[in-house]
Amino acid sequence: MDSKLVFSGVQPTGNLHLGNYLGAVKRFVELQDADTMCIYCLVDLHAITNWQDPKELRRNTIEVTAAFLACGLRQENSIIFNQSQVSTHTELAWIFNCVARIGWLNRMTQFKEKAGKNRENASLGLYCYPTLMAADILAYHATHVPVGEDQKQHLELTRDIAMKFNNDFKTPGFFPIPEPIIEGTATRIMSLRDGTKKMSKSEASEMSRINLTDDSDSIRKKIQKAKTDPFEIPSVKEELVNRPEAENLLGIYATLANQSIEKTLEQFSGSDFKKLKDELSDILISELDPINKEIKKLLNEETYIVEILRMGSEEADHISRPILQKTREIVGFLK
Ligand code: TRP
C-alpha cells in the first residue's frame, strides 16, 4: 500500500447508468485493485439538498450499494459506506462553514445551475453543499479524488478550505491539499437521444440512457433506437466533427472493447449504423449482463447490504474520528 488515499462520493438518487459505470465506478474498481486505500461514500446528506422521498432515498441507497458490489468493489479492499451514518462529516462541515467565505460559495456554478431562477427558494443545504464535500474528503486526509469535470470547481474549493485552515490556525500540512483525478473525455458518455448532452439520470426519457439494471432486451432496444445520422461510418477521427451521436456510439464501443477510437473506426469504416449498433449491443450485453444479474441477486439480500454499509461506516468513523478530534483541538474546543 502507498500513502495515497482515494475518496469519492456518489449521490444515491437513482439507478446508476452506463455513464456512471464507465466514467466513475469502473475507475473506482481499478483504483481499488491497484492496492490503494480507497473510501467510497454514498452521499445521502448531499442527496437531501433536493427533496427526496424517504422510501426512495432508502431504496436508492441500497440499489447503488448493490451496483457498487456488482461492479467489483469489495468490502475487503475498499471502505463502502453511507455518509449520514458517520457524524464526523457534518461536524467538520460546520467548522469549514466558518473557514470558507461567502464570496467563494457565491462563485459556485453548480449552485447557480441547480438553484435556477428561484434561488430564494433553494435549500440552504444546496448552497453550502461544497463545504460538506470538503469535509467528506478532508475528514480522511484523502489525497486523491476521482470526480467528473462538473465537480472540479468543488474540489478547488476544498483545496482553498484546506489551505485557509492550515494558514489561519498555523498548522501547515495538517490538511493535505487533495488532487482531483478527472474522468477522461474518452469516458464521457452522452445521451442516446442527443449526443451533445451528458447521459444523465435527470433526463426524462428512459431511452436516453442504459441503466445497470436494464436487461439484455432493453439494452438492445435502446441501442437500436439510439439517435444517429444519415451518413456512413467514416475512416478518420476528423470526420466525426459535428457528428456527436456517431462519436458517442463509437466511443462507447471503443471504451468497452478497450481499444482506440482509430482502431474502432478502422473496424467499422464504410458500414452503416446497423452493424455498429448490433456489435455495440453485443459488447454492452456481455459487459453488463453479469452485473445486471448480480444486482438482482444482491437486491434479494437487503440485510446483507445494510450490514456492509454498517460495517463500512464503522471503519470510516474509526479513521475520521481522530482527525476530527485533532481538528477540534486545533480550533480550541474543549474535549
Ligand atoms: N458532489 C459529488 C457529485 O455530485 C458527490 C460528492 C460528494 C463527492 N462528496 C464527495 C465526490 C467527495 C467526491 C468527493 O458527483
Boltz pocket constraint, residues with backbone or C-beta under 6 A from the ligand:
constraints:
  - pocket:
      binder: B
      contacts: [[A, 7], [A, 8], [A, 9], [A, 10], [A, 11], [A, 43], [A, 46], [A, 132], [A, 133], [A, 136], [A, 137], [A, 145], [A, 146], [A, 147], [A, 148], [A, 151], [A, 154]]
      max_distance: 6.0
